[in-house]
Amino acid sequence: MKQYHDLIKRVLMTGDVQFKDRTETYVLGISSAESVYDMRKGFPLLTTKNVPPRLPFEEGSWKLRGEHTVRGLFDRDIHIWDANAFDYHLKQKGLKDRFPKHTPKWDAEFRGFTERLASGEIDGELGPVYGYQWRHWGKIRKVLGHAAGTEWVPESLVVEERDQLKSLLRNIRERPGDAYHILSAWNVGELEDMALAPCPFWHQFTVWGDNLDLTMGQRSCDLYLGVPFNVAQDARLLHMVAKETGLNPRKFYHNTFNTHIYLGVGERGEFLADEKNLSELRRRLSEVKDRSEYMAVREWYLGEVPAERKGAQRKDHIPFVLEQLSYEPQALPTLEVADVPLLEAIERPALEVTNVIGYTPHKWDSKAAMAA
């Protein structure tokens, strides 16, 4: 995964500091980049930290089923969307000001919310997010006024659903040379109704002979936590669509926009907003000659940066990124896809239909906190 490490280094050395209003967190980022992963060289599951494949794979199947609550993930012990459902709940109830983010008060209320999820009292509504758009895109059709017997039916608007996934699979089989093999989650008319606007918003498949490529556009990229999930998830999607359409999965082009590393909350996040501190970090990084020296940079950073406040621990990803760079990438695993129709496969446990072979990641204390 040299491509991924190169992207981390690029952000560290050239990125700008920005305050994210939604997460109330500082980031270091760049506007755009492209990483290319060749499936013929192995399945791109990150090896410099452990990424349990079940997590991105189950989320991928959840999207493909077109679900709009966290229930389908929660019941499979996947909790990466719980906080987004809670934030959506607070917004819908007008309670966001009562429970500020990154505080013990928010944490306590969130624990109560997850208890209600566990009891089945609620399903964790998210609105028309991601896969819901893939399977239930709403098309508004105008029905003109017309006579029905002796009655006059006035003009009206009718909403019809479009299943983009079924159309995609059919079109790849029937018209492989088209440039219309697209899944779009960016429904402008419904963005305000979503718990979170889609980060991966554009998936375009291209057929070249017997080969299938996938180009994905992602509007916002959490480089440490999110991007390894996104790469694994959509590389799996490429494999599954290729299997379904009788093609060979070839290349995954990952176009990342607003590509960033989280710096943390409050004073912790502001540390690298100081040009003097950012320049010193970059000076030390420029002198690294061996992977192990990233740990020395990490120790310097931790000795200089303010402590993270209670309720915001592990939301600064710089120490995690630096430690990850100190590990040598391992050989990539391979992916086996069961001979099961895609629409049936996404209903089954993810590892039952997509099996990773030969995954030997470095295992260390890599659990950073996600900014919700």
N, C-alpha and C positions, 0 to 999 in steps of 0.2 A: 504493500500500500504506500509506495513512495509518493504517489500523486497526492495522497492525503497529508503526509508529513510536509511535503513541499508547500501545500496550501497553508498549513499552520504557520510555517516559517515566513511565508509571504505576508500574512496578516500581522504577525509579530513585528516584522521589520518595516512595513510600509503603511500599516493601517492608521486610521484616525479614531479619536475617542468620540463617542456619541452617547447621549442620554436617551434611553428607551422609555417613552412615556407609558406604554402599556404595562411593562414589567417593572417600571420605576427602578431600573438597573442600568449601570454604565456598561458599555461594550467598547472593544477595540475592533474595527472592521474595515473592510474594503467594499467597493460597490459591486464588483462582479468578478467571476472567474469561471473556468471550465476545467473539469477533470474527466479523463476518459479511462474507462475500465474495460479491458478485453476479456470476455468470458472464456475465451479459449486458453487463457493463461491461469485460470482459477477463479473461484467465486470470491468476490471482493468483500469478505467479512474481516473486519479489522483484527489484527493479531497483536498489536502493541498494548491492547487492554482487552479484557474479556467482554465480548458483546454476546450475551446468550441469544442464539438465533431465534428461539421461541418468541421473544418479545417483539422484534420488528416483524416477524412472519405473522404472528397473530394479529397485530395491528393492520398489516397489509390485507389479510383476509377479511377483517372487520370493515375496512374501507370498501373492499370489493363486494361485500354483502349489502352495502348502501345503508348502513345503520346510522341513526341520529341520536343515540344515547350511549352512555358508557357501559350499559348492562352487558352487552356482548363481550366486552373486555374484562369487566369486573368479575364476572362469573368464571373467567378463565385465569383469574389471579394476575391480570395485567392492569396496572394502575397509573399508566403514564398520562391518562386523560382525566383523572379524578379531579385534579386541581382546576383544570379548565371548566369542568362541569360545575364546580363549586363557585368559581368566579362568575360564570353565567347565571347561576342561581342568585347570587348577590345582586347582580345587575338587574335581573328581572324583578326582584323584590324591592329594589331601591335601597339596598343595605350596604353598598360598597363603602360609603363614608363611615359607617359604624365599625367596619372591620378592615382597617388599613393593611395593605400588604406588608410582608416582611416583619410582622409583629407577633408576639405570643398570643394576642387576642385573635388574630386571624387563624393561627395554628389551632387554637382550642375550638373555634367554631368549625373549622375544617374537619377536625376529628369527629365531631358530632354529625357532620354531613356524611362522612364515610360510614359511620355506624348505621345511619338510615339506609344507605346503599346496601350494606351487608344484610340488613333485616328484610330487604325487599320493599320497604316503604316507598322508595323512589327509585327511578331508573337512571337519573343523572342526565337530564335533557341537555343537548348541545346545539339544537337548531339544525338547519340544513347544511351540515358541514361536509367537506371532502367527498367521501364515497356516496353520500346521499345525492350529491350532484351527479356522480357517475351513473347512478341507477335511476334517479327520479328527477332529472332536469325538467323544469316546468316550461312548457311552451304555451304562450297565450295566442289563441286563435279567435279572430273576429267572426261571429256568425251574423250575417246580414239579416235585416228584417225580411220576413217572408210570410206568405199566406199558408195556413195549414187548415184546409177545409174552409170553413166560414170564419175562422179565427185569424187574426193578424198577430204574428209573433214578432215583438220588437227586436231590434239589434241587441246583441249581447256579446260578452267575452267568455270564452271557455278555456280552461287550463287543461292541457294535455301533457302527459309525462313522456319523456324520452329516456330509454335505457341505453346510455352511451356504450356500456360495456358489451352488450349483446350486438349492437350495431358495429362496434369495432371488430369483434371477432368475425362477424359475417363478412365485413368489407375486406378484411385482410385475406380471407379465403377466396372471395369472388373477384376482387379487383386489387391484387397485390401491388400493382404499380402506381396506385393513387397516392396522393400526398394529403389524404384526408383521414388518416388513421390516428385519431386524436381523442384523448380523454381530457376534458377541461373541467376544472372545479371552480373556476373564477366566474361565478354568477353575480354580476354587479348588482342586480336588483335584490339579491338576498344577503349580501355581505353583512349588513347591519343586524340580520337575524341570527348570525352564526356566533357561537361561543368564541371561535377563533377563525379568522379568515384563513383560507388554505395557504400553507407554506409551499409545499409542492403543488403548483396550480396547473401545470401543463405537462402532459405526457404525449409525445408524438412517436409513433412507431413507423419504421421505414423498412421496406422489403427490398433487398438486393439479391437477386437470384434465389438461392435457398437459404439466405441469411436474413436475420431480423435484428435490427438495431433499435434502441430506445433513446430518445433525447428527452430529458426532464428539465423543466424550469422551476426553480424554487426561489420565491420572493424574499424569504428571510431564513437565515441559516445559522443555527447554534452549532458552531464548528466542533466543539468538544463532545456534547451529548447528542445532538440531533443528527448531524451529518452522517456518522457511522450507521445509525439506524436507517436513514433515508437511502444510503447507498445499498445496504444489504436488502432492504425491503423492495426497492425497485429493480435491483438485479434479479431478485426472485420473481418479480412480476414479469420481467423480460423472459425468463426461463419458462414460466407457466404459460404465457401467451404463445411463445414459440412452440411449446409442446402441443398446445391446443390446435395450432394452425399448421402443424407439420413442418416447421422451419427450424433452423439452427440459431440459437441465441449467440449473437456475436459481440456487439459493443454497446456499452451504456455510457452516454454522454450526460454528465451532470453539470448543468449550468446553474451556478449559485449566485444569487443577488443579495446585497446587504449581508455579506458573509462575515460573521463576527465571533469573537471570543468574549464571554461575559467576565466583567471585572469586579462585580459585586455591588453592594448597596452602600449609600452614604459615603462616609470618609474613605472606606475601603475602595469603593469604586472610583473615587475622585483621585486616587493616588497617581494613576498613570495619565490623568488629565493634565497634570503638571508636566510641562514639556521637559523640565530638568530630569524628572524621574524616568520618563519615557525614553529620553536620550541615553540615560545611563543603562537602562535595561538593554537597549539596542547595541550600545557599545560592548557590553559584556557578551551578548549573543553573537556579535560579529567576530569575537575572538575564540569562539568554540571551535575546536579542531577535532574533538572526539565526542561521541555520544554521551559518555559518562560526565562530561563537563556541564551538561544541561542541569545536572543536579546541584552543581556549585552555584549556578545562576539562580536556581530555585531557592537555595538557602539564603543567598543575598537578598532576594526579593522578600522572603518571609521575615527576615530580620529588619527590613525597612518599612514595610507596609503596615498601616494601622490594623488592629485586630478586627475581625468581623463581629458585628453586634449580634446579640441574641435574637433568634428568629431569622437570621440571614446567613447562617453558617453554610459553608461549602458552596456559596453562590459566586465566589471568585474562582474562575476556572484556570487562571494563569498557573498556579502551582501544579495542577493536574496536567495541563498541556506540556509544561516543561518536563515533568517526570516522564510523560509518555514519549517525548522525543528522545529520552535516554535509552529506550529499548529498541533492540534490533528487530525489524519486521521478520516474522516467520513465513514459512511457505504457505501459500494460500490453500484453503480447502477446496473441495468440489461440492456440487449440489446435485442430488438425485431427485427427479420429479416423478411421482407415481403416475402410472397410466390410468388416470381418472379424469373425466371431463371437468373442466375448470369450474363451472358453476356448481358442481357437486363437491369438488375439492375444497372450495372456500368454506363449506359448511362443516368440514371435518377438522379435528385438531391439526394445527399447522405442521407439526413435525411428523405427522402420520403420512402427509402427502408431499412434503419437501424435506429431504434428509441431508444434513451437512456431514460430509465425510472428511476426516483428517484435519479437524480444527484443533490447533494447539496454541492458544493465545498465552501471552504473559498475564499472570494473575497478580494483582497488587491492589492496594486500597484506592480504587479509581472512582468511587461513588460520589460524584459531585451532585449538587442540588440543581434541579431545573427551575428556571424562571417562569412562573405561570402568569 
